[in-house]
């Protein structure tokens, strides 16, 4: 029996959820989510999880399946998703549908991860604190000195990627890149990737409108309910960070004193309107990075919708 995994990918807000449900209904498949944030049960609005109607249309996996209090990695996703996929194939499915925008999770599932050492959680906490206090630029410069190859190849705009690479360098005394084997693991099923695109102006308009809808749906209240978890890696996410920063200003924890138009960074987030603008901008930037990440993958069949 032919076993095929059909992966629907693309930038945030492009329309992966609706399209994947349409394809899943065609093949009688569930939808296997491949999103590094929608897995968290505490995060719904800011991660744009499928609506109840969408979740009712077909069975979804890896939506609200884990908690933010437990460290979750692409390596864990690889193991759990592979186990699920093989079980579903054994149950008689010939085509399974996966949907998501997390390129690293897709790569982990399709190609396998290299045998990196386990995380040093204390060191990671220290680096994450530096990321919050100093910004990603300081960590990037350190990574460039310790591992120029990783600096040149990973997404250095992604703070968590930089932290992980730097963590391995410091912990082992070896470059992060030295652990890469470039040997893809063999899977017992075929993989077909469909990438969804829209004209940039259309995609950016969808992003802007979706952020406004999130606020209307209660994003601020959701973020406020997660204040106790804000230091966790899962909450270092566009849509949450900006609201936390605005709440800090409202609480008097930060001020505009000493900051001007020529100062580095975005400065204090002094209003909800400013937080919304930053979420929209940062989400657009994230979408652009997603497309750059996938641009190297020649196996993706792109389709404009």
Secondary structure as GFF3:
##gff-version 3
##sequence-region A 1 305
A	DSSP	beta_strand	4	10	.	.	.	ID=ss1
A	DSSP	alpha_helix	16	27	.	.	.	ID=ss2
A	DSSP	beta_strand	31	33	.	.	.	ID=ss3
A	DSSP	alpha_helix	52	57	.	.	.	ID=ss4
A	DSSP	beta_strand	60	61	.	.	.	ID=ss5
A	DSSP	alpha_helix	74	90	.	.	.	ID=ss6
A	DSSP	beta_strand	95	100	.	.	.	ID=ss7
A	DSSP	alpha_helix	103	111	.	.	.	ID=ss8
A	DSSP	alpha_helix	121	134	.	.	.	ID=ss9
A	DSSP	alpha_helix	136	146	.	.	.	ID=ss10
A	DSSP	alpha_helix	148	153	.	.	.	ID=ss11
A	DSSP	alpha_helix	159	172	.	.	.	ID=ss12
A	DSSP	three_ten_helix	176	179	.	.	.	ID=ss13
A	DSSP	beta_strand	190	197	.	.	.	ID=ss14
A	DSSP	alpha_helix	200	217	.	.	.	ID=ss15
A	DSSP	alpha_helix	219	224	.	.	.	ID=ss16
A	DSSP	three_ten_helix	227	229	.	.	.	ID=ss17
A	DSSP	three_ten_helix	233	235	.	.	.	ID=ss18
A	DSSP	alpha_helix	241	250	.	.	.	ID=ss19
A	DSSP	alpha_helix	272	294	.	.	.	ID=ss20
A	DSSP	beta_strand	300	304	.	.	.	ID=ss21
###
